[in-house]
Amino acid sequence: VIRRYRPDDAPALAALFRRSVLGLGPRDYTPAQVAAWAARSPGPEALARRWDDGRAAFVALDGADRPAGFADLEADGHIDLLYVAPEAAGAGTGAALVAAVEREARERGIARLYVEASEAARRLLLRHGFAELRRRDFEIGGVAIHNYAMEKRLAP
Ligand SMILES: CC(C)(COP(=O)(O)OP(=O)(O)OC[C@H]1O[C@@H](n2cnc3c(N)ncnc32)[C@H](O)[C@@H]1OP(=O)(O)O)[C@@H](O)C(=O)NCCC(=O)NCCS
């Protein structure tokens, strides 16, 4: 089940961000990269503030109605966050979140989705019709890491 984000989700989602990075990041990134990425986990207040700008945001729930993942969509078509809990990985939660974001974008008349995708997100998004534009190499806290600029143009 996917529902819209509510501000009282923020503590659970902030914790999920961190668990997702620590649990799933090591499949594609080194321990140093994972640690640097996890250190950038937003706290609950930062996440709630970031999401209080009119963007769309979605929470995937597990069978016990606990958050299993989340994703957002900014007004200009940017997907800022897409995170799935380690215990929910590989079961289509990410795919369902991407579908919700895409549906919302079409309803809002957004012509293009774009995202800076991790290795895992890159694989997921390639399966959903996103195109890879370029690899982005950068640093987080002095640690070299990379992701991929990707986009999907939505037919009017
Ligand atoms: C990217 C992400 C959202 C995908 O979510 P998901 O719901 O697991 O997506 P899927 O169900 O399509 O499965 C993804 C992969 O997990 C594999 N998988 C299957 N069982 C799994 C398990 N028990 N644990 C982990 N991965 C598993 C799937 O085969 C698939 O393989 P692939 O990575 O080669 O494509 C998720 O991996 C994630 O949150 N990663 C960490 C944070 C991150 O990178 N976020 C994106 C930032 S841009």
The ligand as a Gaussian input file, in Angstrom:
#p B3LYP/6-31G(d) Opt

LIG

0 1
 C       17.046000       1.546000      -4.884000
 C       15.969000       0.931000      -3.996000
 C       14.981000       2.022000      -3.594000
 C       15.245000      -0.169000      -4.780000
 O       14.133000      -0.605000      -4.010000
 P       13.554000      -2.107000      -4.075000
 O       12.177000      -2.045000      -3.575000
 O       14.490000      -3.041000      -3.405000
 O       13.548000      -2.412000      -5.639000
 P       13.270000      -3.803000      -6.322000
 O       12.154000      -4.538000      -5.633000
 O       13.107000      -3.483000      -7.757000
 O       14.585000      -4.672000      -6.070000
 C       15.866000      -4.087000      -6.291000
 C       16.947000      -5.154000      -6.327000
 O       17.017000      -5.937000      -5.133000
 C       17.198000      -7.312000      -5.483000
 N       16.827000      -8.119000      -4.308000
 C       16.050000      -9.219000      -4.270000
 N       15.941000      -9.663000      -3.017000
 C       16.636000      -8.820000      -2.233000
 C       16.892000      -8.770000      -0.852000
 N       16.370000      -9.679000      -0.004000
 N       17.658000      -7.777000      -0.373000
 C       18.187000      -6.859000      -1.216000
 N       17.970000      -6.871000      -2.538000
 C       17.209000      -7.841000      -3.048000
 C       16.353000      -7.380000      -6.684000
 O       16.611000      -8.523000      -7.450000
 C       16.800000      -6.131000      -7.432000
 O       18.084000      -6.317000      -8.014000
 P       18.964000      -5.125000      -8.699000
 O       19.468000      -4.232000      -7.594000
 O       20.076000      -5.800000      -9.403000
 O       18.057000      -4.365000      -9.596000
 C       16.605000       0.294000      -2.747000
 O       17.579000      -0.617000      -3.162000
 C       17.225000       1.273000      -1.768000
 O       16.531000       1.914000      -0.981000
 N       18.592000       1.340000      -1.764000
 C       19.351000       2.112000      -0.797000
 C       19.108000       3.596000      -0.883000
 C       19.246000       4.112000      -2.263000
 O       20.156000       3.765000      -3.007000
 N       18.326000       4.992000      -2.620000
 C       18.349000       5.685000      -3.871000
 C       19.034000       7.004000      -3.695000
 S       19.059000       7.826000      -5.261000

